[in-house]
């Protein structure tokens, strides 16, 4: 097997599903013997996935001096500029002769830099990984916002189409891709599907977490979880994640079963730099008070990988509330840890969760989610589904399988 030089270009190397995917990809390609460098405009060693500090691949920060926004606006434009600066720095390192040429550059999230990279480094191949069309993630609340987005939307489609290979994270996203980028579809451009992967904890790790969560999690959180069967939500504190549904479903369950001891833990990515993270956490806390369920709900903004493993060991099931999610890595992580998943019956989870076997897919209503809560209050039912869930993920969504398929794509491109 020929060893290649591979670069990644990712805008913000924090904690999230997109970051988890590119980190997994970098680690897997490194294990095939490829030389891997990760270029990013932002990286905080204290708020990142552990693998970024392991030395398996290099992290190169460039373009971070440019602001992330202008007076709370223009986030998309600033992201394009920051990634453009990082792309130029990547090219300058190659031009200088300090490093050999890259065979393949893998870009995600900001497609605008793809044609620039191909212009600056003509012999290099570019792979674009589309988590979801960015133009669909932006709210068009005004005529001015629509005008602002128009050139960015056009650039996204043209730039995406200039990649040598396009991958998407699910069949759902592949369908949305074709419906959104109609020019590319008319040209016969069809992305290939490469599912994200989950780390598969060894049985010994799961047993260790099961024995250790009472000693290692914060004392107040341990006390909360110990009061009853606990449902765990892991999501960034963003409004689009629909976390409030987990709260309204808990209220519905309490109304149906007075005295029900069910608990809920809302854990997630929280970045104090982001106004939405700060505001939405406060909104959810207020919603819990208004619903009268605050005593049954605990919040954990930000957590380490170890705490994630401990939370999964302590909970009965994981509740995943985003609607029309392009894939969703959390259900995989939950199932890999032997925990069933309650998720909305649309988007990516329909391709990862086997309803009735590894969890429940529900309509996005409090009543439907409360039904699933009620079923999984039974520890035996939860344990049976959890065992099936782990077996399902091991067979279909392991990092090794993900790495094999990605390596095939990289080798084909480089050749």
JOSUL-V980924 format. One record per backbone hydrogen bond with DSSP energy under -1.0 kcal/mol. NH is the residue of the N-H (numbers start at 1). CO is the residue of the C=O. E is the energy in kcal/mol with one decimal. If there is no record, write none. Layout:
BEGIN
((NH;CO;E) (NH;CO;E))
END
This chain:
BEGIN
((6;35;-3.2) (7;104;-2.2) (8;37;-2.6) (9;106;-2.4) (10;39;-2.7) (13;42;-2.4) (14;12;-1.9) (20;16;-2.7) (21;17;-2.0) (22;18;-2.1) (23;19;-2.4) (24;20;-2.3) (25;21;-2.6) (26;22;-2.5) (27;23;-2.5) (28;24;-2.7) (29;25;-2.4) (30;26;-2.0) (31;27;-1.9) (33;30;-1.9) (34;29;-1.8) (35;4;-2.3) (37;6;-2.0) (38;58;-3.5) (39;8;-3.2) (40;60;-2.3) (41;11;-1.1) (47;44;-2.4) (52;49;-1.8) (53;50;-1.9) (54;51;-1.0) (58;36;-1.8) (60;38;-3.6) (62;40;-2.2) (66;63;-1.3) (70;73;-2.9) (73;70;-1.1) (78;74;-2.3) (79;75;-2.3) (80;76;-2.0) (81;77;-2.2) (82;78;-2.8) (83;79;-2.4) (84;80;-2.3) (85;81;-2.4) (86;82;-1.9) (87;83;-2.5) (88;84;-2.4) (89;85;-2.2) (90;86;-2.2) (91;87;-2.3) (92;88;-2.6) (93;89;-2.1) (94;90;-1.5) (95;91;-2.9) (96;92;-2.4) (97;94;-1.3) (99;93;-1.0) (103;5;-2.6) (104;5;-1.6) (105;125;-2.4) (106;7;-3.3) (107;127;-3.0) (108;9;-1.4) (110;108;-2.4) (113;110;-1.0) (114;111;-2.4) (117;113;-2.5) (118;114;-2.0) (119;115;-1.8) (120;116;-2.7) (121;117;-2.5) (124;121;-2.0) (125;103;-1.9) (127;105;-2.7) (128;165;-2.8) (129;107;-2.8) (130;167;-3.5) (136;133;-1.3) (137;134;-1.6) (146;142;-1.9) (147;143;-2.2) (148;144;-2.5) (149;145;-2.3) (150;146;-1.5) (153;149;-3.3) (154;150;-2.2) (155;151;-2.6) (156;152;-2.2) (157;153;-1.8) (158;154;-2.4) (159;155;-3.0) (160;156;-2.4) (161;157;-2.1) (163;160;-1.5) (164;126;-1.9) (165;126;-1.2) (167;128;-2.5) (168;192;-2.6) (174;170;-2.0) (175;171;-2.2) (176;172;-2.1) (177;173;-3.0) (178;174;-1.9) (179;175;-1.8) (180;176;-2.2) (181;177;-2.9) (182;180;-1.3) (185;181;-2.2) (186;182;-2.4) (187;183;-1.3) (188;185;-1.4) (189;184;-2.7) (192;166;-2.3) (194;168;-3.0) (198;397;-2.4) (206;202;-2.1) (207;203;-2.4) (208;204;-2.3) (209;205;-2.5) (210;206;-2.3) (211;207;-1.8) (212;208;-1.6) (213;209;-1.7) (216;212;-2.3) (217;213;-2.0) (222;218;-2.4) (223;219;-2.3) (224;220;-1.8) (225;221;-2.7) (226;222;-2.2) (227;224;-1.2) (228;225;-1.4) (231;263;-2.5) (232;317;-2.2) (233;265;-2.9) (235;267;-2.0) (237;269;-2.0) (238;236;-2.4) (241;238;-1.6) (242;239;-1.8) (245;242;-1.8) (246;243;-1.4) (248;244;-2.4) (249;245;-2.2) (250;246;-1.4) (251;247;-2.1) (252;248;-2.1) (253;249;-2.3) (254;250;-2.3) (255;251;-2.1) (256;252;-1.9) (257;253;-2.6) (260;257;-2.2) (263;229;-3.1) (264;296;-2.3) (265;231;-2.5) (266;298;-3.1) (267;233;-3.0) (268;300;-1.7) (274;271;-2.2) (278;274;-1.8) (279;275;-3.0) (280;276;-3.0) (281;277;-1.8) (282;278;-1.6) (283;279;-2.1) (284;280;-2.6) (285;281;-2.1) (286;282;-2.2) (287;283;-2.5) (288;284;-2.4) (289;285;-1.6) (290;286;-2.5) (291;287;-2.3) (293;288;-2.1) (296;293;-1.8) (297;294;-1.1) (298;264;-2.2) (300;266;-2.5) (302;268;-3.5) (308;304;-2.1) (309;305;-2.1) (310;306;-2.2) (311;307;-2.7) (312;308;-2.4) (313;309;-1.7) (314;310;-1.8) (315;311;-1.6) (316;230;-3.5) (317;230;-1.1) (318;340;-2.5) (319;232;-2.6) (320;342;-3.7) (333;329;-2.2) (334;330;-2.7) (335;331;-2.5) (336;332;-2.7) (337;333;-1.1) (338;335;-1.8) (339;334;-2.1) (341;358;-1.3) (342;318;-3.0) (343;360;-2.6) (345;362;-2.9) (346;344;-1.9) (348;325;-4.1) (350;347;-1.6) (351;348;-2.7) (353;349;-3.0) (356;359;-3.3) (357;354;-2.3) (358;354;-3.0) (360;341;-2.6) (362;343;-2.9) (365;363;-2.6) (369;365;-2.3) (370;366;-2.4) (371;367;-1.8) (372;368;-1.6) (373;369;-2.7) (374;370;-2.7) (375;371;-2.0) (376;372;-2.2) (378;375;-1.1) (382;378;-2.5) (383;379;-2.4) (384;380;-2.2) (385;381;-2.4) (386;382;-2.6) (387;383;-2.2) (388;384;-1.9) (389;385;-2.5) (390;386;-2.3) (391;387;-1.9) (392;388;-2.1) (393;389;-2.3) (394;390;-2.5) (395;391;-1.7) (396;392;-1.3) (397;393;-2.5) (402;398;-2.0) (403;399;-3.2) (404;400;-2.3) (405;401;-2.0) (406;402;-2.5) (407;403;-2.7) (408;404;-1.8) (409;405;-1.8) (410;406;-2.5) (411;407;-2.8) (412;408;-2.2) (413;409;-2.4) (414;410;-2.7) (415;411;-1.9))
END
